[in-house]
């Protein structure tokens, strides 16, 4: 190779742009782009330098997530759809700090972790270059997202309008202790541990997302009543619709579904309030609610209207209440009422409630509460499998 050729090659290489980004100007934040998907952050590690500003741009690649670095008081919700969330702060100490997803996003939520690695400041060191551009968000099922207004498919006994994602499921236990809280004096109540030493009516429930918007399930109580139920989401609260609407159907059968069948149809109308809670109106007609119409000679059907609400008082704590007056037809006892407090923990929801009756199926609710003077301690535990 001649000398002139070598000089030509050297000239071309010298004119080519440097593949590395130029060092940032002093005081400019380091920019890092992060994608949150089920169940990982990409990149999983963020590098920073002690005392230098850091700007993290977080986008979701599927559903709702959270981005939390507790050591630096960073906690933000990351919405679905790829909308960027910009977080700016300055790491004030060196070390390795965990990054967590602070919004429950499914069964792998606990494994969704990352790390912020902060190097000690070095004099004269150049700032790291910005992260590569973010890829486009991935399409996903919005039914998988946590709804903080409707965290569960039921209130205490009445259904919500929350949809079960397709091919996903949920399980619930209902438990009503048999001792009235007002029976005897306070010493008697404490001696019975507020009714926990008494017998109880227990219910086991499983529901499954058959298709988008359609769910079906079964609920069995310890008095051998079995209820099969279904719900279809007719309208969701979004855009021009100010409410959500679900069509309800069910049929109860006593004695392990061999006697006294009580079919029911109704609608659940909900209105959610962003990050606050929801209210419900649920007109329901129950056929054959009278367990012995021939002997009693009365009405055999019940039309009732469920009135309910759920109020979010803390990020994961709710107050809930129901009242189910019977408008016409068979209406023994008193209007069923219940209220409670509940705590959401990942895919679980733990609820402590007090009711004036034991009903948890539509046929049982149509028969009302027992007495307004008798209230019973109970609880519900639910678990989502997604």
Protein Blocks (a to p, Z undefined) as FASTA:
>chain_A
ZZklmmmmmmmmmmpccfbdcdddehiacdddddddddddddfbdcddehiacddddddf
kbacddddfknopacdddehhiacddddddfbecddddddfbdcbjklmmmccddddddd
dehiacddddddddddddddfklpccfklmbfbfklmccfbdcdehiacdddddddfbdf
kgocfklmmmnonolmpccdddddddddfbghiacdddddfkopacddddddfbacehjb
lbdcddddddddeehhigocadddddddddddehkbccdddddddehkbfblmlnopafb
dcdddddddddfbfkbccdddddddfbhjdehjddddddddddehjbccdddddfbfbfb
fklmmnopfbfkbccdddddddddZZ
